[in-house]
Amino acid sequence: MQEVLSSKKRMAYIVDDICQDLVLKPRLSGARGTAMLVASSIYDACRYFEFFQSTSFKHQCAVITSYNAQGDDVSKEDTGEQTETQATFVNRIYREIDEYRIHHPNLTQGVEYEEEAKRLFKEQPSKMKLLIVVDKLLTGFDAPSCTYLYIDKSMQDHGLFQAICRTNRLDGEDKTYGYIVDYKDLFSKVNDAIEVYSQELARAHRGRYGCSDHP
């Protein structure tokens, strides 16, 4: 199943689908809209990043994960099936990102690459249209420009609800709501996610004001 879901043909289709949106959708094709693609693993995120390097959006796309080339590959995120080939591939992609920094003096460290990508995403959407992530930025990242969220990762409950909320910030008259594009058939879980989150809010409210569960 992992091989099927990560097949080159399938991923190429998704990249083509997103590129069409970036060209055709009113807000994305303008200077104010951005999108995020949630990949299922660091390996898949890097594969998507490589695909986008063959498109016209290669300079408007960044990958942001917890990968640490100096450590044990990653922290907190799943790299997918652990094989030397996958680990080597991820390392190569990040070496290419390092080479990009060499030619851009303001991006000399890994954290600066990510911070600059996030800054452009929020402040200059026309220069950073797409962020490819796994777990990072799915909670607490506030970017009103984010209009589309493409999900290619199995998610549920609180994590799913937090992710789809990345698109809920209003941003002028041309954005009254965000769009969720689901490549993993997750919408059957959305109602459950909203219910779980609502229950958490209700418990927090009761605790704050000293309310009980009884009428």
N, C-alpha and C positions, 0 to 999 in steps of 0.2 A: 504494500500500500504506500509506503514511503517513496518507493521508486516511481510509482505511478503519479503521486501527487507532486513530486519534484521533477517530473519529466521535462525535458528541454522544450518539447512542443507546447506543453501546457503553459509553462512560464512565459514562453515567447508570445503566446496568445494573450496572456494577461498584460504583458508589457505593451503590446500593440493596442489593447483595449484602453489602457491608461493614456497612451500617447494620443489616441483619437480624442479622448476627453480633453486633454490639455490643449488640443488644437480647436475643438469644436464647441465645448461648453462655454457659455458666455463669460462666466466669472473666471474660470481657469484660463481661458484664452486671453484674458485681459491682464492688467498689471497688478490686480489686487488679490487674486485667488491663489491658494496653494492646496496641496494634497499630501496625505501620508499613506504609505503602503506598509501594512503590518505583515511581516514574514514569519514563518513558523520556526525558524532557526537562524543562527548567525550565518551558517553556510548558505541557506536559501537567500538571506538578505544580500550576501555578497554576490550570489549568482544573479539576482535581480539587478544589482548595481552594475555588474558587468554588461548585462543586456542593454541597460540604458545608456551605456557608453557608446553604443552603436547607433544611437538615435540623435535627433537634433537637440535633445534636452540634456545631453551629457554634462554640460557645464552648469545646469540648473538642478542638479540632483546630488544628494549626499546620503551616505549610509551611516547610521548612528547606532552602535551596539555597545555591549560591555566587553568586547574582545580586547584582550591584553596580550600582545605578542611576547611580553616579557614573563608572563605567568603561565598558567596551565590552560591556555587558549581563551577561557572565558570565566566570568563569575556571574552567577545568578541566571544565566541564560543557557538554553540547551543548544548545542551546536548541531544537533541532529545525530544521525548514526556516526559513531566515532570511527573514522578510518583515516589512515595516513593521507590518502588522496584528498579528502575533504579538508583536513587540517592544513595541508600544503596549499590548497587553493585559497583558503581564507587568508593565510599568511601572505600569499602573493598579492591579493587584492589590497591588503593593508600596506604592503610595500609600495604598491603603485600610488596609493594615497600619500605615502611619505614622499615619494618623488614629486608629487604635485606640490607638496609644501616647500620643497627645495626651490621651486621656481616662483614661490609666492612668499616673500620674507615675513609677511604678517601671520603666516600659518606655520610656525616652526615646531609646534608641539601638538601632540594628539588632542589634548583638551582644547587647544585654540582652534583646531580644525572644526571640532564639534560646536564650540561656542559661536564661531563665525557662521557656520551653517544655520544654527538656530536663530542667530540675530538677523541674517538675511531673510530667513523664512518669515519672521515676524515683521521686520521693518522694511524690507525691500523684496516683496514677493516676486517681482518680475525677474529677480536674479537667482532665486532659489525656489523652484516650483514644487519639488518633491523631496520628502525625507523618507528613507526606507529604514524601518525600525523593527525590533523584535519585542522587547519589553520596555526599553527606555522611552520616555516622553509620553507614555500612555496614561500617566497620572500626573497631575500637577503642572502640566505644560500648557500654558495659556497663550494661544496664538489665534487672534480673531480672524486672521487671513485664511486659516485652515477651513476649507469648504467641503472637501471630499476626503473620506477615509475608506481606503481599499483594504479589506481584511482577507488575508490568506493564511490564517492561523486559527486553530481550534481554541475557542475562548468560551467562557460562560460566567454567569453570575456577576459578582462585583467587578471582576476584571473586564468583562465585556461591556458592562455599563459605563465604567470609567473611560474605556477606549472610545466608545461612540460619542461620549461627551466632549471629545476634543474638537468636534465641529459645531458645538452649540452656541458659541459666542457670536452675537450680532456684530456686523461690521459694515455699517452704512446701508443705504437703501437697496443695494444690489445683493445683500445677503440677509435673508429673513430666517433661514434655516440651513443646516448642512445636509450632505448626502452621504449615505453609507452604501458601499458596493461590497456585496458579500460573495466571496468565492468559495466559501466552505459550508454553505447551507446552514448558517447560524441563526437565521431569523426566527426559527422555531424556539430558540433559547432566549430571545430578547425579552419577551414578556416575563420569563422567569427571572432574568437579570434585573428588570425594573422592580419586580415584586421584592426580591431580596434586598435591593438597595433601599426601597421604600420602608421596609421593615427596620433596617438599620437606622434610617433617619428617625423613625417613630420612637425607637428605643432611646436614641440620643436625646430626642426632645423630652421624653418622659424623665430621663435622668437629669436633664438640665433644670427642669422646672419642678422636680419632685413629684411628678404625677404617678399615679398607680395604674395598673391595668384594669382596675375595677371601676365601674361607673360611679 
